[in-house]
Amino acid sequence: MIRLGVLASGRGSNLQAIIDAIEAETITANVAVVIGNKERAPALARAERHGVPSVFLDPKSVADAPDPREAYDRQLLEQLKRYEVEFVILAGYMKIVTPVLIRAYEWRMMNVHPSLLPSFPGLNAQRQALDHGVKVAGCTVHFVTETVDEGPIILQRAVPVHEDDTVDALSDRILKEEHRLLPEAIQLFAEGRIRVKGQRVHIRHESLDCRPETLLIE
């Protein structure tokens, strides 16, 4: 089984979707640790309720470092190594990760974003979608690279935008699809079915009996 490290800042509903999929045996992985940057994040409490180790790393502890973001990610990397994490999931993690972490987990880090990338990257994607008057929104699971929200797209799912939509209503509808899409993407990796060529992700029809990361890049 792939050992997952989940980074979360908020409610942890995508974390819950991963845990539910593991308990339902629809993904062959386990959550080795959940790490949060907010002490009272409900995601950490969710982890504890399911017997998953949780760690709070306080960003203030490195506030005086020459580069606080990189210093924080070095601490984060130490924890991921401590728990022997093989694959990292950003699930509502509200910090931009630095090359310190990205290079350590190159092609082994996924993020879920509430838009159909490359449209509406960054914060407030749902508000951006409504402000632009799009008729279709959705969510994307992509590999994390050093450019924010521009990594190769693994899976996407669309949802309709209604004429009377609010940000909250659209966000809730997108979130339900995130809960389905993220475990599906994790399982594709676990089965060795993902191949990356340039900016494109190709998904094989059959799974391979080998460590998935050894065959990821074509």
ABEGO torsion letter per residue (X at the ends): XBBBBBBBABAGAAAAAAAAAAAAGABBBBBABBBBABAABAAAAAAAAAGBBBBBBBAAAAAABABAAAAAAAAAAAAAAAAGBABBBBBGBABBBBAAAAAAABGABBBBBBBBOABGBEBGAAAAAAAAGBABBEBBBBBBBABBGABBBABBBBBBBBAABBAAAAAAAAAAAAAAAAAAAAAAAAAGABBBBEABBBBBABBBBBBAAAAABX
